[in-house]
Amino acid sequence: MAVLTTIGIILSLIFETIRFFSQVGFFDFIFGTHWSPQTAIREDQVGSSGSFGAIPLFTGTLLITAVAMSIAAPLGLFSAIFLSQYAKPKTRDWLKPILEILAGIPTVVYGFFALTIVTPFLQTIYPDLETFNSLSAGIVMGIMIIPFISSLSEDALHAVPKSLKLASFGMGATRFQTAFKVMVPAASSGIIVSIILAISRAIGETMIVAIAAGQQP
């Protein structure tokens, strides 16, 4: 059933794509700078009204992803360093699961939170900020993807041989110097993977963007 469902999804996407591009030019879609689709009266009139330039969608996605990563990357990395280098074992045992709960909250809840809490707060700082904006969506999305970075980065830091940490202490380095000059470089591959995963999660997110940023370019 899973295989058949996947095949059905692929076929439906292919057929709809063929129908769409039979009425909207491919290059007009890829390189168009105006996105303003209008609901057609009939199903065979997809391209009869509206503009379907995808550039605003691409740039909007990259903008919100950049805002999200500017929040998630430092907070996630610092959380991972705290959990692996500073927190006591008991603190780590209850703090890490609580942090990972953020990844399990439905995205529609995040979107509602962004629209009703974050946006009004931002409007007190920026009075001209519109109700639907990319800043609010990016901030809340950044909060959502923090566990992707913190959890994987913490596992990568935890996998670093203890001998490196002890050698650093033996050379007279402080805990801060050991964390940032020894442990982070040694676990850099795992940290980079966690950031890439978080970026892919942010790019693919739709519900938060649709609610907080609105269905607009």
Secondary structure in CASP SS format (residue, H / E / C, confidence):
PFRMAT SS
TARGET T0000
AUTHOR 0000-0000-0000
METHOD secondary structure of the structure
MODEL  1
M C 1.00
A H 1.00
V H 1.00
L H 1.00
T H 1.00
T H 1.00
I H 1.00
G H 1.00
I H 1.00
I H 1.00
L H 1.00
S H 1.00
L H 1.00
I H 1.00
F H 1.00
E H 1.00
T H 1.00
I H 1.00
R H 1.00
F H 1.00
F H 1.00
S C 1.00
Q C 1.00
V C 1.00
G C 1.00
F H 1.00
F H 1.00
D H 1.00
F H 1.00
I H 1.00
F H 1.00
G C 1.00
T C 1.00
H C 1.00
W E 1.00
S E 1.00
P E 1.00
Q C 1.00
T C 1.00
A C 1.00
I C 1.00
R C 1.00
E C 1.00
D C 1.00
Q C 1.00
V H 1.00
G H 1.00
S H 1.00
S C 1.00
G E 1.00
S E 1.00
F E 1.00
G C 1.00
A C 1.00
I H 1.00
P H 1.00
L H 1.00
F H 1.00
T H 1.00
G H 1.00
T H 1.00
L H 1.00
L H 1.00
I H 1.00
T H 1.00
A H 1.00
V H 1.00
A H 1.00
M H 1.00
S H 1.00
I H 1.00
A H 1.00
A H 1.00
P H 1.00
L H 1.00
G H 1.00
L H 1.00
F H 1.00
S H 1.00
A H 1.00
I H 1.00
F H 1.00
L H 1.00
S H 1.00
Q H 1.00
Y H 1.00
A C 1.00
K C 1.00
P H 1.00
K H 1.00
T H 1.00
R H 1.00
D H 1.00
W H 1.00
L H 1.00
K H 1.00
P H 1.00
I H 1.00
L H 1.00
E H 1.00
I H 1.00
L H 1.00
A H 1.00
G H 1.00
I C 1.00
P C 1.00
T H 1.00
V H 1.00
V H 1.00
Y H 1.00
G H 1.00
F H 1.00
F H 1.00
A H 1.00
L H 1.00
T H 1.00
I H 1.00
V H 1.00
T H 1.00
P H 1.00
F H 1.00
L H 1.00
Q H 1.00
T H 1.00
I H 1.00
Y C 1.00
P C 1.00
D C 1.00
L C 1.00
E C 1.00
T C 1.00
F C 1.00
N C 1.00
S H 1.00
L H 1.00
S H 1.00
A H 1.00
G H 1.00
I H 1.00
V H 1.00
M H 1.00
G H 1.00
I H 1.00
M H 1.00
I C 1.00
I H 1.00
P H 1.00
F H 1.00
I H 1.00
S H 1.00
S H 1.00
L H 1.00
S H 1.00
E H 1.00
D H 1.00
A H 1.00
L H 1.00
H H 1.00
A C 1.00
V C 1.00
P C 1.00
K H 1.00
S H 1.00
L H 1.00
K H 1.00
L H 1.00
A H 1.00
S H 1.00
F H 1.00
G H 1.00
M C 1.00
G C 1.00
A C 1.00
T C 1.00
R H 1.00
F H 1.00
Q H 1.00
T H 1.00
A H 1.00
F H 1.00
K H 1.00
V H 1.00
M H 1.00
V H 1.00
P H 1.00
A H 1.00
A C 1.00
S H 1.00
S H 1.00
G H 1.00
I H 1.00
I H 1.00
V H 1.00
S H 1.00
I H 1.00
I H 1.00
L H 1.00
A H 1.00
I H 1.00
S H 1.00
R H 1.00
A H 1.00
I H 1.00
G H 1.00
E C 1.00
T C 1.00
M H 1.00
I H 1.00
V H 1.00
A H 1.00
I H 1.00
A H 1.00
A H 1.00
G C 1.00
Q C 1.00
Q C 1.00
P C 1.00
END
